[in-house]
Amino acid sequence: MICGLCFHHCDLSEGQTGFCRARACRDGKIVSLNYGKLTSLALDPIEKKPLRRFHPGSMILSVGSFGCNLRCPFCQNHEISMCGDGELEIAEPSPKALAGKALELRPSGNIGVAYTYNEPLVGYEYVRDCAALVHERGMVNVLVTNGTIEGTPWRKLLPLIDAANIDLKGFTPEWYRRLGGDLETVKRSIVLAAERCHVEVTTLLVPGENDSEEEIRSLAQWLASVNRNIPLHLSRFFPRYRMTDKPPTPVERVYRLAGVAREYLRYIYTGNC
């Protein structure tokens, strides 16, 4: 069986698990191994997603599972994103229970559910089912994603999503290949999302990899061609996971690149500075 969720198109025999560690072939079908299995749950400020221009000052119930369809060596959540089924302690709320929890937290300022921490789209079915019930309760759905999903499932999910922060990890195909991803796939995801919901974009600036002025200028020009009102978050890198040999991004470089991006985009935010 071939999993059609993302561009990897994992070709799986019975019992095999896909590249993302969250999808597998069972009984001749592609199934989600992380359906309803949460490794993280917290009530966060919306600004932590990060979303700066979507219901500022609000709180949102943030949930994560396990698995990811990229292999970023600097992953900040590798403890869950690089794990598979049975390797972590989990809670198992049904979609109805999660939507109910979101509603229960409304007096605390909660506006809905954010699917985040690991790559939520590898648990596509759970996100879809929860999001429908969250909408029924008059609350919002937020997605924090790497955007690595095929066009058809993405289009089907977007009517349930109110806001997304999509990682644009750089602007060269070579860098994306090193991360196990595909630049054109992510660009398509941003374009499609911008047509349907509020979108903000985050780029982590890794010294010597994706932090040249030329690359950020190209990235900002392209994003402006989609919509110059899309907020861009430029975040400072810190050594993590398998990339501990690089120093943190100099703060002055983050600010300089933010200045380059502001030539093309209205809203630029700097992170981790």
C-alpha positions as CSV (number, residue, x, y, z in Angstrom):
1,M,0.0,0.0,0.0
2,I,1.2,3.5,-0.8
3,C,0.5,6.3,1.7
4,G,-0.7,9.3,-0.2
5,L,-0.6,11.9,2.6
6,C,2.8,13.5,1.8
7,F,5.3,13.6,-1.1
8,H,7.3,10.6,0.4
9,H,4.6,8.3,-0.8
10,C,5.8,5.5,1.4
11,D,5.3,2.1,-0.2
12,L,4.5,-0.2,2.7
13,S,4.1,-3.9,3.0
14,E,1.9,-5.4,5.7
15,G,3.2,-4.5,9.1
16,Q,5.6,-1.8,7.9
17,T,5.7,1.7,9.3
18,G,6.2,4.8,7.2
19,F,9.0,7.4,7.3
20,C,7.0,9.6,9.7
21,R,6.7,6.7,12.3
22,A,3.0,7.6,12.7
23,R,1.4,5.8,9.7
24,A,1.6,2.1,8.8
25,C,0.1,-0.7,6.7
26,R,-2.3,-2.8,8.8
27,D,-4.7,-5.4,7.3
28,G,-4.1,-4.0,3.8
29,K,-4.8,-0.4,4.7
30,I,-2.8,2.7,5.6
31,V,-3.7,3.6,9.2
32,S,-2.8,6.2,11.7
33,L,-0.7,4.9,14.6
34,N,-1.0,8.0,16.6
35,Y,-4.8,8.6,16.4
36,G,-5.9,10.0,19.7
37,K,-2.5,9.5,21.3
38,L,-1.3,12.7,22.9
39,T,2.1,13.3,24.3
40,S,1.7,16.9,25.1
41,L,-1.2,19.1,26.2
42,A,-1.1,22.7,27.5
43,L,-3.0,25.9,27.6
44,D,-0.7,28.4,25.8
45,P,-0.8,32.0,24.8
46,I,-1.7,32.2,21.1
47,E,1.6,34.2,20.6
48,K,3.6,31.1,21.4
49,K,2.4,29.2,18.2
50,P,3.7,31.8,17.0
51,L,0.6,33.8,15.8
52,R,0.8,37.5,16.3
53,R,-2.1,38.7,14.3
54,F,-4.8,36.1,15.1
55,H,-6.8,36.8,18.3
56,P,-3.9,38.4,20.1
57,G,-4.0,38.1,23.9
58,S,-6.0,34.8,23.7
59,M,-5.1,31.4,25.1
60,I,-5.4,28.1,23.1
61,L,-5.4,24.5,24.1
62,S,-2.3,23.1,22.4
63,V,-1.9,19.4,21.8
64,G,0.8,17.2,20.2
65,S,1.3,13.5,19.4
66,F,4.4,11.8,18.0
67,G,6.0,11.5,14.6
68,C,7.2,13.8,11.8
69,N,7.7,13.5,8.0
70,L,10.9,15.6,8.1
71,R,14.3,15.0,9.7
72,C,15.5,18.4,10.8
73,P,18.8,18.0,12.7
74,F,18.0,21.0,14.8
75,C,14.5,19.9,15.9
76,Q,13.4,21.5,19.2
77,N,10.8,18.8,19.9
78,H,12.8,15.7,18.8
79,E,11.8,13.8,22.0
80,I,8.3,13.4,20.5
81,S,8.7,14.1,16.8
82,M,11.3,11.4,16.3
83,C,9.5,8.8,18.3
84,G,7.1,6.1,17.3
85,D,4.2,4.1,18.7
86,G,4.7,2.7,22.2
87,E,7.8,4.8,23.0
88,L,6.2,7.5,25.1
89,E,3.7,8.0,27.8
90,I,0.4,9.2,26.3
91,A,-3.1,10.3,27.0
92,E,-5.9,9.1,24.8
93,P,-8.7,11.6,24.5
94,S,-11.3,10.9,21.8
95,P,-12.1,13.8,19.5
96,K,-15.3,14.4,21.4
97,A,-13.4,14.5,24.7
98,L,-10.7,16.9,23.3
99,A,-13.4,19.3,21.9
100,G,-15.2,19.1,25.3
101,K,-12.0,20.0,27.1
102,A,-11.5,23.0,24.8
103,L,-15.0,24.2,25.7
104,E,-14.4,23.6,29.4
105,L,-11.4,25.9,29.2
106,R,-13.2,28.8,27.6
107,P,-13.6,30.7,30.9
108,S,-9.8,30.6,31.1
109,G,-9.6,32.5,27.8
110,N,-9.3,29.5,25.5
111,I,-10.5,30.1,22.0
112,G,-10.0,26.5,20.6
113,V,-7.4,23.9,19.8
114,A,-3.9,24.2,18.3
115,Y,-2.4,21.1,16.8
116,T,1.3,21.5,17.3
117,Y,4.5,20.3,19.0
118,N,5.2,17.3,16.7
119,E,4.1,17.5,13.0
120,P,0.3,17.3,13.4
121,L,-0.4,16.5,9.8
122,V,1.0,13.0,10.1
123,G,-2.0,12.4,12.4
124,Y,-4.3,13.8,9.7
125,E,-7.4,11.8,10.7
126,Y,-7.4,12.8,14.3
127,V,-6.8,16.5,13.4
128,R,-9.7,16.3,11.0
129,D,-12.1,14.7,13.4
130,C,-11.3,16.9,16.3
131,A,-11.4,20.1,14.2
132,A,-14.9,19.3,13.0
133,L,-16.1,19.0,16.6
134,V,-14.3,22.1,17.7
135,H,-16.0,24.1,15.0
136,E,-19.4,22.6,16.1
137,R,-18.7,24.1,19.5
138,G,-18.1,27.6,18.1
139,M,-14.3,27.5,18.7
140,V,-11.3,27.8,16.4
141,N,-8.7,25.4,15.0
142,V,-5.0,26.4,14.7
143,L,-2.4,24.3,12.9
144,V,1.4,24.6,13.5
145,T,2.9,22.6,10.6
146,N,5.8,22.1,8.3
147,G,3.4,22.2,5.4
148,T,4.6,18.8,4.0
149,I,1.3,17.4,2.7
150,E,-0.1,16.6,-0.7
151,G,-2.6,19.0,-2.2
152,T,-5.7,16.9,-2.1
153,P,-5.8,16.1,1.6
154,W,-4.6,19.6,2.4
155,R,-7.6,21.1,0.4
156,K,-10.0,18.8,2.3
157,L,-8.7,19.9,5.7
158,L,-8.4,23.6,5.2
159,P,-12.1,24.4,5.6
160,L,-11.7,23.3,9.2
161,I,-8.6,25.4,9.9
162,D,-9.0,29.0,11.0
163,A,-5.3,29.8,11.3
164,A,-1.9,28.2,10.5
165,N,1.7,28.9,11.2
166,I,3.6,27.1,8.4
167,D,7.4,26.6,8.7
168,L,9.2,27.7,5.6
169,K,12.6,26.3,6.5
170,G,14.6,28.1,3.8
171,F,14.3,28.9,0.2
172,T,16.5,26.5,-1.6
173,P,15.7,22.9,-2.8
174,E,19.1,21.7,-1.6
175,W,18.4,22.8,2.0
176,Y,15.0,21.1,2.0
177,R,16.5,17.9,0.7
178,R,18.9,17.8,3.6
179,L,15.9,18.1,5.9
180,G,14.1,15.3,4.1
181,G,11.6,17.7,2.6
182,D,10.5,19.4,-0.6
183,L,10.4,23.2,-1.0
184,E,7.7,23.2,-3.7
185,T,5.4,21.2,-1.6
186,V,5.6,23.7,1.2
187,K,5.2,26.7,-1.1
188,R,2.0,25.1,-2.5
189,S,0.7,24.5,1.1
190,I,1.3,28.2,1.9
191,V,-0.5,29.4,-1.2
192,L,-3.5,27.1,-0.7
193,A,-3.8,28.0,3.0
194,A,-3.6,31.7,2.3
195,E,-6.7,31.4,0.2
196,R,-8.7,29.8,3.0
197,C,-7.5,31.0,6.4
198,H,-5.2,33.3,8.4
199,V,-1.6,32.3,7.7
200,E,1.7,33.2,9.3
201,V,5.1,31.8,8.3
202,T,8.2,31.0,10.4
203,T,11.8,30.6,9.2
204,L,14.5,29.5,11.7
205,L,17.7,31.2,10.7
206,V,20.5,28.6,10.9
207,P,24.0,30.1,10.6
208,G,25.7,29.4,7.4
209,E,22.8,27.4,6.0
210,N,19.8,29.5,5.2
211,D,20.7,32.9,6.6
212,S,22.2,34.7,3.6
213,E,20.6,38.1,2.7
214,E,20.1,36.7,-0.9
215,E,18.0,33.8,0.4
216,I,15.9,35.8,2.8
217,R,15.3,38.4,0.1
218,S,14.1,35.7,-2.3
219,L,11.9,34.2,0.4
220,A,10.4,37.5,1.3
221,Q,9.8,38.5,-2.4
222,W,8.0,35.2,-3.0
223,L,5.9,35.4,0.1
224,A,4.9,39.0,-0.8
225,S,3.8,37.7,-4.2
226,V,1.3,35.5,-2.4
227,N,0.2,38.2,0.0
228,R,2.4,41.0,1.4
229,N,0.2,41.0,4.6
230,I,1.4,37.4,5.6
231,P,3.4,37.9,8.8
232,L,6.9,36.4,8.7
233,H,8.6,35.3,11.9
234,L,12.4,35.1,11.7
235,S,13.7,33.0,14.6
236,R,17.1,32.7,16.1
237,F,18.7,29.3,16.0
238,F,20.1,27.6,19.1
239,P,22.1,24.3,19.1
240,R,19.7,21.4,19.4
241,Y,19.4,17.6,18.8
242,R,22.0,16.7,16.1
243,M,23.1,20.2,15.3
244,T,25.1,21.2,18.3
245,D,28.2,22.2,16.3
246,K,26.9,25.6,15.3
247,P,26.7,28.7,17.5
248,P,23.4,30.5,18.1
249,T,22.4,32.9,15.3
250,P,23.9,36.3,16.1
251,V,21.1,38.7,17.3
252,E,22.3,41.4,15.0
253,R,22.1,39.1,12.0
254,V,18.4,38.3,12.8
255,Y,17.7,42.0,13.0
256,R,19.6,42.7,9.7
257,L,17.6,40.0,7.9
258,A,14.4,41.3,9.3
259,G,15.3,44.6,7.7
260,V,15.7,42.9,4.4
261,A,12.4,41.1,4.7
262,R,10.6,44.4,5.6
263,E,11.4,45.7,2.1
264,Y,8.7,43.4,0.8
265,L,6.4,42.3,3.7
266,R,4.3,44.5,6.1
267,Y,4.7,42.3,9.2
268,I,8.0,41.0,10.3
269,Y,8.6,39.5,13.8
270,T,11.9,38.3,15.4
271,G,11.9,35.4,17.7
272,N,14.3,34.0,20.4
273,C,16.2,37.3,20.5
